[in-house]
Amino acid sequence: MQRDELERYARQIVLKEIGGAGQQALSNARILIVGAGGLGGPAGLYLAAAGIGHIGIIDEDVVALSNLHRQIQFCTDDLGTLKTKAAANALTAINPHVKIHEYRHKINADNAQDIIENYDVVLDGTDNFDARFLVNSVCLRAKIPLVSGALGRFEGQLSVFKMKWPKNEEGACYRCFVPQKPPEAETCAAVGVVGALAGVIGSMMAMEAIKIITSAGKPLYGKLFLYDGLNGDARTISLPKDPNCPECGGG
């Protein structure tokens, strides 16, 4: 690392759980953010600040005025700009050492594998179940860890799916948690969301990715973190593998 990088990351390098080796691992890491919105934005900002070497961002949308109360990677001048471009500019402004890879289209069955297999960790902050199921399926086949976050109203949730377990061990995938698409999926546009909630869950998604890359602490493998912002409550529950899962089980 260059001298200015050592100073930039000094407060991380001094942590015994990260150190120089962990910081170098972050610099070598490749992380994909699926969805440059309320979750992907805060996560991306903190990952760039942490010194992730390569960050991929996939999104086909442009910045809208209704995004700005929670998608803090954008500003008013970004209205009408492709989200990937505006996000790339924001992340580069924070840390010019990070290389940003833009995918200015929707993730789908034709491109998902070609994109995802180039990354070490995937963060899913999308707002529809078809995309979530697809990302889970590709990560499962490629054995790439998946950090999945979701939010609505005043409540957020977060889980990490390991996808590659030691022999004689197994864990849940996203479809163990959500086996089928709900009949009426609730969106932030329909039910509303307080903006600061996106920062809470998005930042935690970045934290989990950093833990995975540096082998620090215990990522939320096989667990579901639930946060109630309205009442200031949080709890973590077990998320076991479903033997009848339609993706990784016999369902």
Wavefront OBJ file of the C-alpha trace (Angstrom):
o trace
v 0.000 0.000 0.000
v 1.029 3.564 -0.655
v 1.793 5.968 2.189
v -1.531 7.819 1.840
v -3.409 4.506 1.918
v -1.709 3.541 5.185
v -2.869 6.814 6.695
v -6.356 6.480 5.201
v -6.902 3.043 6.719
v -4.882 3.556 9.912
v -7.882 3.223 12.243
v -8.752 -0.139 10.675
v -5.218 -1.483 10.466
v -4.703 -0.890 14.206
v -7.537 -3.329 14.951
v -6.040 -6.711 15.803
v -8.925 -8.458 14.014
v -7.978 -6.727 10.747
v -4.369 -5.528 10.830
v -2.197 -5.178 7.752
v -3.142 -8.587 6.382
v -6.849 -7.854 6.697
v -6.470 -4.468 5.034
v -4.583 -6.086 2.179
v -7.408 -8.628 1.865
v -9.896 -5.772 1.602
v -7.759 -4.133 -1.066
v -7.731 -7.378 -3.047
v -11.441 -8.066 -2.586
v -14.169 -7.853 -5.204
v -17.684 -7.097 -3.934
v -20.835 -6.835 -6.052
v -23.751 -4.648 -4.988
v -27.041 -5.639 -6.630
v -29.304 -2.611 -6.454
v -27.870 0.899 -6.011
v -30.729 2.100 -3.802
v -31.449 2.576 -0.130
v -29.387 -0.418 0.996
v -26.772 -0.610 -1.721
v -25.946 3.083 -1.359
v -24.887 3.231 2.309
v -23.227 -0.176 1.976
v -21.236 1.013 -1.014
v -20.120 4.212 0.696
v -18.710 2.320 3.673
v -17.132 -0.393 1.523
v -15.376 2.247 -0.563
v -14.212 4.017 2.580
v -12.929 0.691 3.959
v -10.721 0.216 0.893
v -12.413 -2.591 -1.012
v -10.343 -2.973 -4.177
v -13.161 -3.569 -6.650
v -16.843 -2.719 -6.210
v -19.401 -3.707 -8.827
v -22.758 -1.924 -8.957
v -25.682 -3.241 -10.972
v -28.836 -1.164 -11.507
v -30.783 0.073 -14.522
v -32.669 2.956 -12.883
v -32.050 6.696 -12.835
v -32.066 8.874 -9.730
v -35.563 10.142 -8.837
v -36.582 12.814 -6.364
v -38.365 10.227 -4.189
v -35.039 8.398 -3.738
v -33.210 11.206 -2.004
v -34.653 10.886 1.497
v -32.930 7.533 1.994
v -30.406 7.005 -0.820
v -27.682 9.215 0.606
v -25.167 8.364 -2.115
v -27.112 10.740 -4.389
v -27.710 14.484 -4.293
v -30.221 16.779 -5.976
v -27.851 17.445 -8.880
v -27.931 13.702 -9.689
v -31.639 13.703 -10.615
v -32.150 11.936 -13.933
v -28.641 10.430 -13.878
v -28.114 6.685 -14.079
v -27.816 5.370 -10.544
v -24.694 3.373 -11.352
v -22.946 6.464 -12.703
v -23.975 8.722 -9.812
v -23.040 6.056 -7.261
v -19.679 5.468 -8.942
v -18.945 9.188 -8.745
v -19.862 9.269 -5.047
v -17.731 6.252 -4.165
v -14.756 7.495 -6.168
v -15.004 10.871 -4.451
v -14.661 9.086 -1.109
v -11.800 6.831 -2.182
v -10.057 7.165 -5.562
v -8.122 3.940 -4.903
v -11.280 1.857 -5.355
v -12.116 0.593 -8.841
v -15.838 0.808 -9.635
v -17.463 -1.464 -12.210
v -20.838 -0.328 -13.515
v -23.521 -2.650 -14.897
v -26.151 -0.350 -16.305
v -28.903 -2.904 -16.766
v -31.207 -5.184 -14.833
v -29.818 -8.428 -13.502
v -31.467 -11.359 -15.281
v -31.043 -15.033 -16.076
v -28.876 -14.236 -19.117
v -26.257 -12.111 -17.368
v -26.362 -13.012 -13.667
v -23.815 -15.819 -13.687
v -21.304 -14.006 -15.916
v -21.379 -11.022 -13.544
v -21.589 -12.703 -10.144
v -18.867 -15.301 -10.673
v -16.284 -12.478 -10.873
v -16.854 -11.434 -7.247
v -15.935 -12.711 -3.786
v -19.061 -11.486 -1.951
v -22.480 -10.336 -3.204
v -24.718 -7.794 -1.446
v -28.388 -7.974 -2.424
v -30.422 -4.849 -1.742
v -33.006 -5.314 -4.487
v -36.703 -4.621 -4.014
v -38.233 -7.603 -5.828
v -38.261 -11.320 -5.124
v -37.559 -12.480 -8.678
v -34.158 -10.778 -8.542
v -33.496 -12.071 -5.021
v -34.277 -15.648 -6.024
v -32.030 -15.360 -9.082
v -29.093 -13.904 -7.140
v -29.465 -16.597 -4.472
v -29.499 -19.347 -7.096
v -26.341 -18.127 -8.830
v -24.485 -17.514 -5.554
v -25.454 -21.002 -4.407
v -24.077 -22.625 -7.560
v -20.929 -20.490 -7.514
v -20.504 -20.927 -3.723
v -20.213 -17.166 -3.203
v -21.333 -15.652 0.154
v -24.534 -13.624 -0.095
v -25.380 -10.725 2.222
v -29.105 -10.025 2.016
v -30.877 -7.005 3.499
v -34.451 -5.757 3.377
v -36.481 -2.967 4.911
v -39.940 -1.435 5.087
v -41.718 1.134 7.241
v -39.586 1.194 10.435
v -38.290 -2.396 10.297
v -35.239 -3.966 8.714
v -33.689 -7.407 8.461
v -30.331 -8.858 7.515
v -28.880 -12.297 6.949
v -25.743 -13.828 5.460
v -25.791 -17.045 3.457
v -22.459 -18.863 3.401
v -23.166 -21.114 0.374
v -19.937 -23.114 0.879
v -19.800 -25.184 4.044
v -17.187 -27.647 5.334
v -17.882 -31.333 4.844
v -20.653 -32.661 7.106
v -21.965 -29.122 7.664
v -24.777 -27.329 5.883
v -26.645 -24.076 6.171
v -29.579 -22.143 4.817
v -29.853 -20.292 1.529
v -32.242 -17.387 0.879
v -34.954 -19.736 -0.410
v -34.870 -21.623 2.893
v -35.999 -18.316 4.396
v -38.412 -17.282 1.617
v -39.343 -20.466 -0.286
v -41.980 -18.857 -2.500
v -42.709 -15.366 -3.743
v -45.378 -13.767 -1.508
v -48.696 -13.222 -3.337
v -48.568 -9.472 -2.752
v -45.016 -8.307 -2.195
v -44.844 -5.047 -0.251
v -42.560 -2.348 -1.625
v -41.249 0.829 -0.046
v -43.323 2.788 -2.547
v -46.473 1.070 -1.313
v -45.917 0.925 2.450
v -43.340 3.676 3.013
v -39.981 3.660 4.788
v -38.129 6.015 7.113
v -34.894 7.081 5.423
v -32.497 6.520 8.326
v -33.480 2.829 8.430
v -31.714 2.299 5.108
v -28.524 3.623 6.674
v -28.779 1.197 9.598
v -29.264 -1.952 7.520
v -27.057 -0.849 4.627
v -24.160 -0.122 6.982
v -24.612 -3.500 8.632
v -24.465 -5.164 5.211
v -21.088 -3.495 4.670
v -19.964 -4.663 8.120
v -20.856 -8.274 7.313
v -18.962 -8.108 4.014
v -15.881 -6.702 5.766
v -16.058 -9.504 8.352
v -16.260 -12.119 5.610
v -13.287 -10.719 3.681
v -11.036 -10.259 6.732
v -12.223 -13.361 8.668
v -12.950 -11.060 11.615
v -15.599 -12.082 14.118
v -18.624 -14.169 13.247
v -20.740 -13.237 10.226
v -24.506 -13.798 10.457
v -24.315 -17.236 8.869
v -27.479 -19.196 9.600
v -28.977 -16.254 11.466
v -31.527 -13.520 10.820
v -31.042 -10.085 12.381
v -34.286 -8.176 12.947
v -34.367 -4.467 13.756
v -37.394 -2.493 14.920
v -36.467 1.153 14.581
v -39.770 2.449 15.896
v -39.312 0.789 19.282
v -35.517 0.610 19.345
v -35.495 -3.193 19.555
v -33.208 -5.707 17.859
v -32.923 -9.472 18.025
v -31.129 -12.278 16.204
v -32.779 -15.620 15.548
v -31.576 -18.880 14.018
v -32.255 -19.520 10.356
v -31.776 -23.260 9.782
v -31.540 -25.038 6.458
v -34.927 -26.188 5.124
v -34.667 -29.796 3.873
v -37.619 -29.036 1.584
v -36.095 -25.833 0.173
v -36.966 -25.469 -3.541
v -33.393 -24.313 -4.254
v -30.954 -26.227 -2.041
v -33.202 -28.941 -0.559
v -35.607 -31.547 -1.846
v -38.583 -29.250 -2.440
l 1 2 3 4 5 6 7 8 9 10 11 12 13 14 15 16 17 18 19 20 21 22 23 24 25 26 27 28 29 30 31 32 33 34 35 36 37 38 39 40 41 42 43 44 45 46 47 48 49 50 51 52 53 54 55 56 57 58 59 60 61 62 63 64 65 66 67 68 69 70 71 72 73 74 75 76 77 78 79 80 81 82 83 84 85 86 87 88 89 90 91 92 93 94 95 96 97 98 99 100 101 102 103 104 105 106 107 108 109 110 111 112 113 114 115 116 117 118 119 120 121 122 123 124 125 126 127 128 129 130 131 132 133 134 135 136 137 138 139 140 141 142 143 144 145 146 147 148 149 150 151 152 153 154 155 156 157 158 159 160 161 162 163 164 165 166 167 168 169 170 171 172 173 174 175 176 177 178 179 180 181 182 183 184 185 186 187 188 189 190 191 192 193 194 195 196 197 198 199 200 201 202 203 204 205 206 207 208 209 210 211 212 213 214 215 216 217 218 219 220 221 222 223 224 225 226 227 228 229 230 231 232 233 234 235 236 237 238 239 240 241 242 243 244 245 246 247 248 249 250 251
